[in-house]
Amino acid sequence: MRKAVRFEVKNGANVIKAAVSGGVLSLADEVDTPQFTPAEMAALVDESHRLRKKVAVHCHGDQAAREAIEAGVDSIEHGSFMKPETLQLMKAKGTYLVPTLMATEYIMGKIDSYPPALQAKARAAGAARSDMFRNAVKMGVKIALGTDAGVFPHGDNAKEFALMVGLGMQPIDALRTGTSNDADLLGIAQAVGTLEKGKRADIVAMPGDPTADITATERVSFVMKDGKIIRNGPVTPRTAAVPDDNIDLPAD
């Protein structure tokens, strides 16, 4: 395990990511089964942090997530089946949750195109992740935005904001997941994540107020990178990556 981490870092890796539980779109495993032993997980985290690299883990299952959090990973990607006790451990440890809600929405929007075994895993993960996310928000778990783009087309990433708000997060907090929280998780908050003197002038703008209508983030009209204007209109049109009736909204 340590040798693998050193190899990746030597070849330029800035973050170490490991798959510590099964996946939704993989045929050979159950979605929530652990794939690392606690000793392997501890070695992975220790070696990565010793080399000053962050550790992110793909993880759907509760047991695998708990063992990864106890080992000291920096973030859990997905976390579909995490129980309240595990979320409480995340909060205590300061571990970030990256829920990738958009990936689930896209998969569920084309569920019939997958083999039956994958359909069953996707439905189980989709049903569990909404309650998990609501609980994480209520408990105050640190949350960052990451979408698993590639599972769905690049360019629809901003739809993650609306999904977060639809599951109970305040719009201003959703915006923070993709700005200051992401910068903090990645260890680059000294340079990006907020608009402050001395930080990079990386700015996007859109018509309207995203704290009142979070979908405004899907209509970006202005982009500045390192102080250079990359785009200045027209407004990006909204597209529907999944049917509107497939979005999982919180129960009344």
Secondary structure, 3 states (H helix, E strand, C coil): CHHHHHHHHHCCCCEEEEECECCCCCCCCCCCCECCCHHHHHHHHHHHHHCCCEEEEEECCHHHHHHHHHHCCCEEEECCCCCHHHHHHHHHHCCEEECCHHHHHHHHHCHHHCCHHHHHHHHHHHHHHHHHHHHHHHHCCCECCCCCCCCCCCCCCCHHHHHHHHCCCCHHHHHHHCCHHHHHHHCCCCCCCCCCCCCCCCEEECCCCCCCCHHHHHCCCEEEECCEEEEECCCCCCCCCCCHHHCCCCCC
